[in-house]
């Protein structure tokens, strides 16, 4: 099955392996657990850093993904 999402948390729940794409190119692949806990590519780290949490300070803007 192929599952496409902009939400890495959802992809991590649905899939055992995840591929992160940027501008139509795969930049990182791996187990969903490893990708969510220890991403290696800067773009993957940026995507994860842009996700708000319950502790996110709402007075500051979210991180920009580049």
MARRORO-139949 format. One line per 8 residues: number of its first residue (from 0); their letters; for each residue x, y, z of N, C-alpha, C. Coordinates in nm, 3 decimals, always signed. Example, Ala and Ser with C-alpha at 12.3 -4.5 7.8 and 13.67 -1.06 7.14 Angstrom:
// MARRORO-139949
0 = AS = +1.319:-0.569:+0.780:+1.230:-0.450:+0.780:+1.320:-0.330:+0.780  +1.285:-0.225:+0.708:+1.367:-0.106:+0.714:+1.290:+0.003:+0.787
END
This chain:
// MARRORO-139949
0 = XXXXXXXX = +0.084:-0.117:+0.000:+0.000:+0.000:+0.000:+0.089:+0.124:+0.000  +0.049:+0.226:-0.072:+0.117:+0.355:-0.074:+0.028:+0.455:-0.004  +0.082:+0.523:+0.096:+0.009:+0.624:+0.172:+0.085:+0.755:+0.161  +0.020:+0.860:+0.114:+0.084:+0.990:+0.096:+0.024:+1.089:+0.194  +0.110:+1.159:+0.268:+0.063:+1.254:+0.367:+0.166:+1.363:+0.391  +0.121:+1.479:+0.434:+0.211:+1.584:+0.478:+0.235:+1.574:+0.628  +0.167:+1.483:+0.693:+0.175:+1.468:+0.839:+0.262:+1.346:+0.872  +0.385:+1.371:+0.915:+0.477:+1.260:+0.944:+0.430:+1.175:+1.062
8 = XXXXXXXX = +0.360:+1.235:+1.156:+0.309:+1.157:+1.270:+0.206:+1.055:+1.223  +0.117:+1.096:+1.135:+0.017:+1.003:+1.080:+0.085:+0.896:+0.997  +0.179:+0.937:+0.912:+0.252:+0.840:+0.830:+0.324:+0.739:+0.918  +0.379:+0.786:+1.030:+0.448:+0.697:+1.122:+0.357:+0.594:+1.186  +0.231:+0.630:+1.205:+0.134:+0.537:+1.262:+0.085:+0.435:+1.160  +0.075:+0.477:+1.036:+0.017:+0.394:+0.930:+0.121:+0.303:+0.865  +0.245:+0.352:+0.854:+0.347:+0.280:+0.777:+0.464:+0.235:+0.863  +0.524:+0.127:+0.823:+0.645:+0.078:+0.888:+0.769:+0.147:+0.835
16 = XXXXXXXX = +0.763:+0.187:+0.707:+0.874:+0.259:+0.642:+0.819:+0.388:+0.583  +0.902:+0.492:+0.585:+0.861:+0.623:+0.537:+0.968:+0.677:+0.443  +0.925:+0.746:+0.340:+1.014:+0.819:+0.251:+0.974:+0.966:+0.257  +1.069:+1.052:+0.281:+1.044:+1.197:+0.285:+1.090:+1.254:+0.152  +1.000:+1.331:+0.088:+1.031:+1.390:-0.041:+1.036:+1.541:-0.031  +1.126:+1.598:-0.110:+1.136:+1.743:-0.122:+1.156:+1.776:-0.269  +1.068:+1.859:-0.323:+1.076:+1.900:-0.463:+1.080:+1.779:-0.556  +1.002:+1.677:-0.524:+0.990:+1.560:-0.610:+1.102:+1.458:-0.597
24 = XXXXXXXX = +1.195:+1.480:-0.505:+1.306:+1.388:-0.484:+1.301:+1.330:-0.343  +1.331:+1.202:-0.331:+1.338:+1.141:-0.198:+1.467:+1.187:-0.131  +1.453:+1.246:-0.012:+1.571:+1.294:+0.060:+1.609:+1.204:+0.176  +1.514:+1.122:+0.223:+1.544:+1.032:+0.334:+1.441:+0.919:+0.338  +1.486:+0.800:+0.366:+1.397:+0.686:+0.386:+1.442:+0.611:+0.510  +1.350:+0.538:+0.567:+1.385:+0.456:+0.682:+1.261:+0.410:+0.755  +1.283:+0.338:+0.864:+1.170:+0.294:+0.945:+1.101:+0.419:+1.001  +0.972:+0.412:+1.016:+0.898:+0.528:+1.066:+0.948:+0.567:+1.205
32 = XXXXXXXX = +0.979:+0.469:+1.287:+1.028:+0.496:+1.424:+1.159:+0.574:+1.419  +1.254:+0.528:+1.338:+1.384:+0.594:+1.330:+1.371:+0.735:+1.273  +1.288:+0.748:+1.171:+1.271:+0.878:+1.107:+1.210:+0.981:+1.203  +1.118:+0.938:+1.288:+1.055:+1.030:+1.382:+1.145:+1.060:+1.502  +1.227:+0.965:+1.542:+1.311:+0.983:+1.660:+1.447:+1.045:+1.626  +1.508:+1.001:+1.516:+1.643:+1.046:+1.482:+1.656:+1.073:+1.333  +1.586:+1.174:+1.281:+1.599:+1.205:+1.138:+1.741:+1.248:+1.105  +1.789:+1.206:+0.987:+1.925:+1.239:+0.946:+1.932:+1.360:+0.853
40 = XXXXXXXX = +1.831:+1.379:+0.772:+1.833:+1.488:+0.674:+1.776:+1.616:+0.735  +1.837:+1.728:+0.701:+1.793:+1.857:+0.753:+1.649:+1.891:+0.720  +1.603:+1.853:+0.602:+1.465:+1.881:+0.563:+1.367:+1.803:+0.652  +1.399:+1.678:+0.681:+1.313:+1.598:+0.769:+1.310:+1.660:+0.908  +1.426:+1.702:+0.958:+1.432:+1.768:+1.089:+1.348:+1.896:+1.088  +1.353:+1.971:+0.978:+1.274:+2.095:+0.967:+1.124:+2.065:+0.969  +1.084:+1.961:+0.899:+0.942:+1.923:+0.898:+0.894:+1.890:+1.039  +0.973:+1.812:+1.110:+0.935:+1.773:+1.246:+0.936:+1.892:+1.341
48 = XXXXXXXX = +1.028:+1.985:+1.323:+1.036:+2.103:+1.410:+0.919:+2.198:+1.388  +0.855:+2.190:+1.272:+0.744:+2.281:+1.240:+0.610:+2.233:+1.296  +0.608:+2.115:+1.355:+0.483:+2.060:+1.409:+0.458:+2.118:+1.548  +0.345:+2.186:+1.568:+0.316:+2.240:+1.701:+0.283:+2.129:+1.801  +0.317:+2.153:+1.927:+0.284:+2.059:+2.034:+0.201:+2.134:+2.138  +0.164:+2.065:+2.243:+0.090:+2.132:+2.350:+0.178:+2.233:+2.423  +0.311:+2.218:+2.412:+0.404:+2.310:+2.476:+0.448:+2.425:+2.385  +0.403:+2.426:+2.261:+0.442:+2.531:+2.167:+0.391:+2.666:+2.216
56 = XXXXXXXX = +0.481:+2.763:+2.221:+0.445:+2.898:+2.262:+0.366:+2.963:+2.150  +0.239:+2.985:+2.172:+0.151:+3.040:+2.069:+0.181:+3.187:+2.037  +0.262:+3.251:+2.120:+0.298:+3.391:+2.097:+0.405:+3.404:+1.988  +0.473:+3.293:+1.956:+0.577:+3.294:+1.854:+0.531:+3.218:+1.730  +0.573:+3.262:+1.613:+0.534:+3.190:+1.491:+0.601:+3.053:+1.483  +0.537:+2.960:+1.414:+0.595:+2.827:+1.395:+0.717:+2.836:+1.305  +0.800:+2.734:+1.313:+0.920:+2.727:+1.229:+0.881:+2.723:+1.083  +0.962:+2.783:+0.999:+0.940:+2.783:+0.856:+1.019:+2.667:+0.795
64 = XX = +0.953:+2.588:+0.712:+1.020:+2.477:+0.645:+1.074:+2.528:+0.513  +1.205:+2.511:+0.492:+1.269:+2.560:+0.368:+1.323:+2.446:+0.288
END
